[in-house]
Amino acid sequence: MPTARVCARAAQVIHATVAKGQSLDRVTRDFLTDLDSRDQAEVREISWGAIRWWYRYHDALHRKLTRPISNKDRVLEALLISGLYQFEHLDEPDYAVTSGNVEAARVLGRPRAVGLINGVLRSWLRDPHRLTTLSEEAHYATPGWLVDDIRLSWPNDWEGILISANQKPPMTLRINTQRTSRAEYLGLLAQHDIAAEASTLSPWGVRLHKGRDVNEIPGFKEGLCSVQDEAAQLTPLLCADFTGGRVLDACAAPGGKTTHLLETLPGIASLTALDLPGRTGLVQSNLERTGKAARVISASVHDARSWWNQEPFDLILLDAPCSGTGVMKRHPDIRHHRRPSDIAAFATEQKKLVRSLWPLLAEGGQLVYVTCSILTAENDDILAHATRDLPDANPVRCALPDARKTAYGHQVLPNEHRDGLFYAALRRA
């Protein structure tokens, strides 16, 4: 049962993420370090769930309030939405949820709010119509502008995409087939009583039936596997024509695709992993864990003169910064942090990145473009602009499993098993 301490800490995580605009991953790390493992798990369950479903409960909550919550007490709004999430989604007695959140007001230093929290939560439980006549935004727990953008990009699939965004993300492994086969690794998991199955999307993927700490996964520390969503494991399939040479992984952090290229592509003469200063530490850690070697550079793509030796690359991977609309179930704070103007800003940067990287590509070389967005403005529109702006850029077609063919690439749509990613490739004539 959620204790007052757990409820208070969850409210602080929610408040810092939603009201203060901080990264949920970072806030979770900062706010959970002094808790034991059980309390950490409960705080994460409550806070991440409440952030995921915030738009479902926000308007309904404020209809219960006789007056608005002041800005200095906004953490109480987070506490109340946390309580509503617990009522609707957790298998806990209503009295325990009520008691834990009422006492959490004292833990948060708001003893005068005890009556407010108690009254609102009890009113919610008494109201049989509390979740009727929901707005579209509340129904899908997604800001209205984003619902509209997704519907515009995927008029026949938008509802399934939004439903998927409110599911808990699966845990998927990528098997290092240089070290073991997928069948052998599934056998190893069975020996450890870890239920799993082969991915039907990625030839390297294994889906765990239940997520767990990476330290409990056999062979993880030794590099037999990596944690990576199955949709993110498809990059090597776009590099089927690569026969060897120099490779650049631009925007490489945290290094999942870097190590995957080294595990799967034949004839890599050298691989350079590039990202901004402060982002390459994880790339180096993943290389060390998997026993791979690459030249890791902390610099900007746009400042090639500071790091490029004028030798062209035969393959460039651009996993471009984007809105992240394809990974909202894995990062529920995206729907709080994104604004309508962000999409155009991302698209502008994506175009600049392609233009900056193109002169680094050898004749006959290939640039693979990847995003974890499902919006046309960040995907096909970028490739359309590139083919107009770069006269020697030619789209490359390939076959990707269970992906929607678009004008210039392939879109893997998110579902219960995976995230949503876009893949495309350009060859330099």
MARKOL-836174 format. One record per residue (C-alpha): x, y negated, z; residue number from 1. Coordinates in steps of 0.001 Angstrom, whole numbers, padded with zeros to 6 digits. Layout:
N
+---------+---------+---------+-----+
:       u :       v :       w :   k :
+---------+---------+---------+-----+
:       X :       Y :       Z : NUM :
...
+---------+---------+---------+-----+
***
This chain:
429
+---------+---------+---------+-----+
:       u :       v :       w :   k :
+---------+---------+---------+-----+
:  000000 :  000000 :  000000 :   1 :
:  001317 : -003494 : -000807 :   2 :
:  002634 : -005196 :  002311 :   3 :
:  002477 : -008937 :  002912 :   4 :
:  006188 : -009166 :  002147 :   5 :
:  005754 : -007372 : -001182 :   6 :
:  002767 : -009524 : -002142 :   7 :
:  004598 : -012725 : -001227 :   8 :
:  007696 : -011760 : -003170 :   9 :
:  005602 : -010796 : -006211 :  10 :
:  003896 : -014207 : -006061 :  11 :
:  007293 : -015922 : -006017 :  12 :
:  008423 : -013962 : -009086 :  13 :
:  005198 : -014825 : -010913 :  14 :
:  005379 : -018496 : -009923 :  15 :
:  009012 : -018877 : -011001 :  16 :
:  008248 : -017254 : -014348 :  17 :
:  004902 : -018814 : -015270 :  18 :
:  004998 : -022226 : -013581 :  19 :
:  008732 : -022907 : -013719 :  20 :
:  009471 : -021276 : -017086 :  21 :
:  012274 : -019026 : -015863 :  22 :
:  013231 : -015709 : -017451 :  23 :
:  011340 : -012805 : -015884 :  24 :
:  014369 : -010513 : -016143 :  25 :
:  016567 : -013018 : -014339 :  26 :
:  013966 : -013911 : -011722 :  27 :
:  013359 : -010236 : -010957 :  28 :
:  017073 : -009698 : -010368 :  29 :
:  017376 : -012793 : -008180 :  30 :
:  014311 : -012133 : -006023 :  31 :
:  014664 : -008392 : -005457 :  32 :
:  018274 : -007957 : -004320 :  33 :
:  017478 : -007886 : -000577 :  34 :
:  014607 : -005382 : -000852 :  35 :
:  014786 : -001611 : -000560 :  36 :
:  014099 :  000486 : -003651 :  37 :
:  010448 :  001170 : -002791 :  38 :
:  009633 : -002504 : -002238 :  39 :
:  011535 : -003435 : -005392 :  40 :
:  009414 : -001027 : -007418 :  41 :
:  006179 : -002405 : -005936 :  42 :
:  007161 : -006040 : -006505 :  43 :
:  008115 : -005268 : -010095 :  44 :
:  004865 : -003396 : -010757 :  45 :
:  002721 : -006204 : -009354 :  46 :
:  004612 : -009194 : -010739 :  47 :
:  005188 : -007843 : -014247 :  48 :
:  001591 : -006646 : -014455 :  49 :
:  000162 : -009949 : -013258 :  50 :
:  002300 : -011870 : -015750 :  51 :
:  001165 : -009510 : -018519 :  52 :
: -002514 : -010020 : -017650 :  53 :
: -002339 : -013648 : -016462 :  54 :
: -004537 : -015016 : -019239 :  55 :
: -007207 : -012422 : -018397 :  56 :
: -007645 : -013716 : -014848 :  57 :
: -006639 : -017370 : -014936 :  58 :
: -009911 : -018922 : -016112 :  59 :
: -012055 : -016518 : -014073 :  60 :
: -010054 : -017382 : -010973 :  61 :
: -010495 : -021114 : -011390 :  62 :
: -014258 : -020674 : -011669 :  63 :
: -014055 : -019319 : -008110 :  64 :
: -012242 : -022381 : -006756 :  65 :
: -014211 : -025316 : -005382 :  66 :
: -011234 : -027594 : -006044 :  67 :
: -007985 : -027253 : -008000 :  68 :
: -004847 : -025954 : -006321 :  69 :
: -002326 : -028780 : -005910 :  70 :
:  000940 : -028644 : -007834 :  71 :
:  002969 : -028252 : -004645 :  72 :
:  000917 : -025136 : -003803 :  73 :
:  000948 : -023519 : -007255 :  74 :
:  002541 : -020426 : -005742 :  75 :
: -000899 : -019754 : -004248 :  76 :
: -002338 : -019523 : -007759 :  77 :
:  000283 : -016879 : -008491 :  78 :
: -000653 : -015080 : -005265 :  79 :
: -004345 : -015041 : -006174 :  80 :
: -003777 : -013781 : -009715 :  81 :
: -001466 : -011163 : -008274 :  82 :
: -004310 : -010058 : -006009 :  83 :
: -006797 : -009887 : -008874 :  84 :
: -004362 : -007806 : -010893 :  85 :
: -003996 : -005403 : -007976 :  86 :
: -007775 : -005053 : -007634 :  87 :
: -008242 : -004280 : -011311 :  88 :
: -005157 : -002194 : -012122 :  89 :
: -003685 : -000539 : -009040 :  90 :
: -005055 :  002492 : -007258 :  91 :
: -005083 :  000838 : -003851 :  92 :
: -007969 :  000274 : -001394 :  93 :
: -009583 : -003140 : -001816 :  94 :
: -009185 : -003894 :  001894 :  95 :
: -005425 : -003205 :  001711 :  96 :
: -004975 : -005504 : -001290 :  97 :
: -007000 : -008227 :  000411 :  98 :
: -005123 : -007919 :  003697 :  99 :
: -001688 : -007842 :  002052 : 100 :
: -002315 : -010979 : -000004 : 101 :
: -004011 : -012892 :  002824 : 102 :
: -001041 : -012274 :  005109 : 103 :
:  001317 : -013120 :  002242 : 104 :
:  000108 : -016715 :  002479 : 105 :
:  001727 : -016871 :  005930 : 106 :
:  004948 : -015322 :  004600 : 107 :
:  004982 : -018024 :  001919 : 108 :
:  004708 : -020714 :  004594 : 109 :
:  001091 : -021613 :  003762 : 110 :
: -000854 : -020495 :  006875 : 111 :
: -003583 : -023048 :  006181 : 112 :
: -004328 : -021231 :  002895 : 113 :
: -005280 : -017957 :  004627 : 114 :
: -008988 : -018826 :  004507 : 115 :
: -008787 : -019819 :  000844 : 116 :
: -007046 : -016604 : -000194 : 117 :
: -009449 : -014454 :  001840 : 118 :
: -012529 : -016245 :  000512 : 119 :
: -011536 : -016110 : -003157 : 120 :
: -010529 : -012441 : -003055 : 121 :
: -013729 : -011384 : -001271 : 122 :
: -015827 : -013467 : -003652 : 123 :
: -014154 : -011700 : -006572 : 124 :
: -015017 : -008282 : -005183 : 125 :
: -018676 : -009278 : -004616 : 126 :
: -019158 : -010593 : -008159 : 127 :
: -020281 : -007879 : -010634 : 128 :
: -019997 : -010341 : -013541 : 129 :
: -016468 : -011512 : -012790 : 130 :
: -015069 : -010299 : -016121 : 131 :
: -018063 : -010745 : -018402 : 132 :
: -018292 : -013330 : -021196 : 133 :
: -014529 : -013497 : -021545 : 134 :
: -012967 : -015848 : -024047 : 135 :
: -010850 : -014276 : -026783 : 136 :
: -007737 : -015531 : -025025 : 137 :
: -008801 : -013888 : -021764 : 138 :
: -009951 : -010677 : -023428 : 139 :
: -006558 : -010073 : -025066 : 140 :
: -004583 : -011739 : -022242 : 141 :
: -002715 : -013752 : -024891 : 142 :
: -002707 : -017513 : -025599 : 143 :
: -005221 : -018421 : -028275 : 144 :
: -002722 : -019945 : -030684 : 145 :
: -000703 : -016735 : -030661 : 146 :
: -003809 : -014606 : -031234 : 147 :
: -004480 : -016772 : -034297 : 148 :
: -000908 : -016475 : -035609 : 149 :
: -000885 : -012684 : -035240 : 150 :
: -004301 : -012409 : -036895 : 151 :
: -003062 : -014538 : -039796 : 152 :
:  000015 : -012330 : -040313 : 153 :
: -001844 : -009022 : -039821 : 154 :
: -005566 : -009514 : -040542 : 155 :
: -006306 : -005778 : -040424 : 156 :
: -004034 : -004849 : -037517 : 157 :
: -004040 : -007813 : -035147 : 158 :
: -006333 : -006292 : -032529 : 159 :
: -004259 : -003118 : -032187 : 160 :
: -001124 : -005242 : -031903 : 161 :
: -002606 : -007285 : -029050 : 162 :
: -003877 : -004201 : -027239 : 163 :
: -000406 : -002677 : -027539 : 164 :
:  001146 : -005806 : -026021 : 165 :
: -000734 : -005158 : -022784 : 166 :
:  000508 : -001603 : -022353 : 167 :
:  003497 : -000699 : -020231 : 168 :
:  006613 : -000137 : -022353 : 169 :
:  007939 :  003387 : -022808 : 170 :
:  011516 :  004391 : -022070 : 171 :
:  013292 :  005716 : -025141 : 172 :
:  016823 :  006998 : -025531 : 173 :
:  019074 :  006986 : -028593 : 174 :
:  021235 :  010087 : -028820 : 175 :
:  024872 :  009749 : -029851 : 176 :
:  024947 :  012493 : -032475 : 177 :
:  028738 :  012277 : -032670 : 178 :
:  028745 :  013832 : -029206 : 179 :
:  025641 :  016053 : -029147 : 180 :
:  022567 :  016885 : -031198 : 181 :
:  019107 :  015680 : -030299 : 182 :
:  017950 :  019280 : -029771 : 183 :
:  020867 :  019968 : -027426 : 184 :
:  020191 :  016794 : -025472 : 185 :
:  016491 :  017643 : -025102 : 186 :
:  017668 :  020951 : -023639 : 187 :
:  019908 :  019075 : -021210 : 188 :
:  016967 :  016934 : -020089 : 189 :
:  014880 :  020073 : -019566 : 190 :
:  017625 :  021503 : -017342 : 191 :
:  017253 :  018387 : -015175 : 192 :
:  013430 :  018672 : -015156 : 193 :
:  013062 :  015469 : -017149 : 194 :
:  010056 :  015691 : -019473 : 195 :
:  010792 :  014287 : -022936 : 196 :
:  010058 :  014719 : -026622 : 197 :
:  011701 :  013843 : -029912 : 198 :
:  010726 :  010529 : -031476 : 199 :
:  008713 :  010838 : -034667 : 200 :
:  010062 :  007499 : -035899 : 201 :
:  013810 :  007584 : -035247 : 202 :
:  015980 :  010621 : -036063 : 203 :
:  018107 :  009713 : -033024 : 204 :
:  015276 :  008932 : -030602 : 205 :
:  014031 :  010753 : -027510 : 206 :
:  010939 :  009575 : -025640 : 207 :
:  010907 :  010072 : -021887 : 208 :
:  007472 :  010815 : -020464 : 209 :
:  008345 :  008718 : -017431 : 210 :
:  010881 :  005933 : -017094 : 211 :
:  013723 :  006244 : -014616 : 212 :
:  016923 :  004565 : -013521 : 213 :
:  019715 :  004992 : -016061 : 214 :
:  021916 :  006462 : -013345 : 215 :
:  019516 :  009418 : -013201 : 216 :
:  019780 :  010107 : -016943 : 217 :
:  022266 :  012916 : -017686 : 218 :
:  025147 :  011869 : -019896 : 219 :
:  024289 :  008161 : -019919 : 220 :
:  027468 :  007044 : -018162 : 221 :
:  029490 :  009303 : -020465 : 222 :
:  027964 :  007781 : -023607 : 223 :
:  025844 :  010737 : -024732 : 224 :
:  022870 :  008407 : -025031 : 225 :
:  021818 :  004782 : -024835 : 226 :
:  018542 :  003172 : -023846 : 227 :
:  016993 :  001656 : -026964 : 228 :
:  013455 :  001341 : -028270 : 229 :
:  012805 :  003726 : -031141 : 230 :
:  011840 :  000933 : -033549 : 231 :
:  015189 : -000742 : -032842 : 232 :
:  017033 :  002439 : -033859 : 233 :
:  016293 :  002166 : -037598 : 234 :
:  019090 : -000202 : -038635 : 235 :
:  021409 :  002530 : -040015 : 236 :
:  018633 :  003651 : -042375 : 237 :
:  018956 :  000314 : -044206 : 238 :
:  022714 :  000879 : -044581 : 239 :
:  022453 :  004141 : -046545 : 240 :
:  024466 :  002679 : -049435 : 241 :
:  027355 :  001682 : -047167 : 242 :
:  030411 :  003752 : -048123 : 243 :
:  033008 :  002027 : -045967 : 244 :
:  034697 : -001273 : -045270 : 245 :
:  034454 : -004210 : -042946 : 246 :
:  031326 : -004763 : -040860 : 247 :
:  030074 : -007839 : -039002 : 248 :
:  027377 : -007582 : -036356 : 249 :
:  026276 : -011185 : -035965 : 250 :
:  024182 : -012049 : -032880 : 251 :
:  025388 : -008710 : -031466 : 252 :
:  024414 : -008908 : -027774 : 253 :
:  023699 : -006740 : -025875 : 254 :
:  025438 : -004327 : -028254 : 255 :
:  022882 : -001585 : -028865 : 256 :
:  022986 : -001943 : -032629 : 257 :
:  026770 : -002436 : -032558 : 258 :
:  027366 :  000944 : -030954 : 259 :
:  024722 :  002581 : -033146 : 260 :
:  026487 :  001465 : -036335 : 261 :
:  029765 :  002850 : -034994 : 262 :
:  028065 :  006147 : -034146 : 263 :
:  026364 :  006616 : -037511 : 264 :
:  028060 :  004824 : -040415 : 265 :
:  030948 :  006566 : -042186 : 266 :
:  034114 :  004775 : -043217 : 267 :
:  033951 :  001658 : -041049 : 268 :
:  037384 :  000118 : -041429 : 269 :
:  036690 : -002467 : -038745 : 270 :
:  033671 : -003884 : -036947 : 271 :
:  033424 : -007410 : -035559 : 272 :
:  030756 : -008050 : -032928 : 273 :
:  029940 : -011748 : -032671 : 274 :
:  027760 : -013701 : -030297 : 275 :
:  027719 : -016951 : -028383 : 276 :
:  029988 : -017460 : -025360 : 277 :
:  028418 : -015943 : -022269 : 278 :
:  026589 : -013241 : -024243 : 279 :
:  029354 : -010847 : -025243 : 280 :
:  030039 : -009247 : -021849 : 281 :
:  027311 : -006657 : -022319 : 282 :
:  028590 : -005871 : -025817 : 283 :
:  032006 : -005033 : -024385 : 284 :
:  030444 : -002971 : -021585 : 285 :
:  028393 : -000906 : -024035 : 286 :
:  031434 : -000321 : -026231 : 287 :
:  033417 :  000914 : -023239 : 288 :
:  030613 :  003177 : -022022 : 289 :
:  030192 :  004801 : -025442 : 290 :
:  033921 :  005007 : -026128 : 291 :
:  033801 :  002788 : -029207 : 292 :
:  036110 :  000016 : -030367 : 293 :
:  035260 : -003272 : -032031 : 294 :
:  036603 : -006793 : -032229 : 295 :
:  034361 : -008799 : -029895 : 296 :
:  034264 : -012552 : -030517 : 297 :
:  032509 : -015257 : -028515 : 298 :
:  031663 : -017966 : -031025 : 299 :
:  028888 : -019404 : -033159 : 300 :
:  027922 : -017969 : -036526 : 301 :
:  027870 : -021543 : -037809 : 302 :
:  031523 : -022147 : -036871 : 303 :
:  033108 : -019425 : -039014 : 304 :
:  036279 : -021487 : -039497 : 305 :
:  037126 : -020898 : -035831 : 306 :
:  037056 : -017073 : -036038 : 307 :
:  036830 : -015812 : -039642 : 308 :
:  040090 : -014792 : -041371 : 309 :
:  038637 : -015263 : -044893 : 310 :
:  038397 : -011514 : -045520 : 311 :
:  034833 : -010826 : -046698 : 312 :
:  032599 : -008299 : -044976 : 313 :
:  031059 : -005391 : -046843 : 314 :
:  028119 : -005196 : -044447 : 315 :
:  026631 : -007912 : -042239 : 316 :
:  023930 : -007209 : -039690 : 317 :
:  021916 : -010237 : -038613 : 318 :
:  019645 : -009375 : -035697 : 319 :
:  018259 : -012887 : -035703 : 320 :
:  017022 : -014806 : -032659 : 321 :
:  013240 : -014936 : -032926 : 322 :
:  009956 : -015405 : -031076 : 323 :
:  010011 : -011840 : -029737 : 324 :
:  006334 : -011373 : -030581 : 325 :
:  006991 : -007705 : -031386 : 326 :
:  008308 : -006940 : -027892 : 327 :
:  005698 : -008624 : -025670 : 328 :
:  004861 : -005460 : -023763 : 329 :
:  008542 : -005133 : -022848 : 330 :
:  008899 : -008858 : -022103 : 331 :
:  005478 : -010091 : -020914 : 332 :
:  006831 : -013553 : -020117 : 333 :
:  007129 : -014260 : -023868 : 334 :
:  003461 : -015184 : -024052 : 335 :
:  004041 : -017796 : -021324 : 336 :
:  007288 : -019264 : -022623 : 337 :
:  006498 : -019568 : -026320 : 338 :
:  004809 : -022643 : -027799 : 339 :
:  003313 : -023086 : -031308 : 340 :
:  006212 : -025340 : -032327 : 341 :
:  008733 : -022614 : -031427 : 342 :
:  007888 : -020500 : -034479 : 343 :
:  008935 : -023205 : -036939 : 344 :
:  012066 : -023886 : -034873 : 345 :
:  013048 : -020206 : -034955 : 346 :
:  012405 : -020072 : -038705 : 347 :
:  014645 : -023084 : -039275 : 348 :
:  017478 : -021457 : -037324 : 349 :
:  016983 : -018123 : -039091 : 350 :
:  017372 : -019808 : -042492 : 351 :
:  020538 : -021556 : -041281 : 352 :
:  021982 : -018271 : -040026 : 353 :
:  021453 : -016544 : -043378 : 354 :
:  023051 : -019483 : -045220 : 355 :
:  026017 : -019546 : -042827 : 356 :
:  026661 : -015799 : -043154 : 357 :
:  026203 : -015471 : -046899 : 358 :
:  029664 : -016864 : -047875 : 359 :
:  031231 : -014238 : -045565 : 360 :
:  029688 : -011367 : -047538 : 361 :
:  031703 : -009566 : -050233 : 362 :
:  030357 : -009222 : -053775 : 363 :
:  028218 : -006102 : -053801 : 364 :
:  027956 : -006297 : -050020 : 365 :
:  024733 : -006111 : -048073 : 366 :
:  023181 : -008344 : -045419 : 367 :
:  020659 : -006549 : -043210 : 368 :
:  018121 : -008893 : -041614 : 369 :
:  016293 : -007767 : -038464 : 370 :
:  013907 : -009486 : -036064 : 371 :
:  011703 : -008314 : -033217 : 372 :
:  008957 : -010610 : -034521 : 373 :
:  005724 : -009622 : -036221 : 374 :
:  005077 : -013071 : -037705 : 375 :
:  005433 : -013640 : -041443 : 376 :
:  006976 : -017070 : -040865 : 377 :
:  010054 : -015431 : -039303 : 378 :
:  010240 : -012454 : -041636 : 379 :
:  009122 : -012422 : -045263 : 380 :
:  009167 : -016209 : -045440 : 381 :
:  012869 : -016244 : -044473 : 382 :
:  013736 : -013694 : -047167 : 383 :
:  011692 : -015583 : -049749 : 384 :
:  013608 : -018749 : -048908 : 385 :
:  016940 : -016910 : -049101 : 386 :
:  016262 : -015497 : -052557 : 387 :
:  015350 : -018987 : -053782 : 388 :
:  018241 : -020721 : -052003 : 389 :
:  020945 : -018149 : -052842 : 390 :
:  021049 : -017344 : -056582 : 391 :
:  023194 : -014215 : -056061 : 392 :
:  020916 : -012714 : -053364 : 393 :
:  018855 : -009717 : -054420 : 394 :
:  016366 : -007870 : -052182 : 395 :
:  017227 : -004230 : -051496 : 396 :
:  014432 : -001713 : -051094 : 397 :
:  014660 :  001375 : -048921 : 398 :
:  012293 :  003787 : -047233 : 399 :
:  011610 :  003388 : -043525 : 400 :
:  009401 :  005861 : -041674 : 401 :
:  005988 :  004622 : -040537 : 402 :
:  006703 :  001039 : -041601 : 403 :
:  004479 : -001343 : -043551 : 404 :
:  006024 : -002414 : -046825 : 405 :
:  005958 : -006209 : -047122 : 406 :
:  006895 : -008542 : -049963 : 407 :
:  010600 : -008435 : -049039 : 408 :
:  011056 : -005840 : -046317 : 409 :
:  009415 : -003446 : -043905 : 410 :
:  007452 : -004145 : -040727 : 411 :
:  007255 : -001589 : -037953 : 412 :
:  004165 : -002563 : -035991 : 413 :
:  004121 : -002086 : -032210 : 414 :
:  002086 :  000715 : -030695 : 415 :
:  002064 :  002775 : -027494 : 416 :
:  005425 :  004369 : -028345 : 417 :
:  007462 :  001464 : -029667 : 418 :
:  008101 : -002228 : -030190 : 419 :
:  007480 : -004144 : -033410 : 420 :
:  010514 : -004924 : -035619 : 421 :
:  011003 : -006290 : -039114 : 422 :
:  013752 : -005007 : -041411 : 423 :
:  014965 : -006297 : -044763 : 424 :
:  018204 : -006329 : -046766 : 425 :
:  019851 : -008553 : -049391 : 426 :
:  022660 : -007544 : -051690 : 427 :
:  025141 : -010060 : -053056 : 428 :
:  025497 : -009782 : -056802 : 429 :
+---------+---------+---------+-----+
***
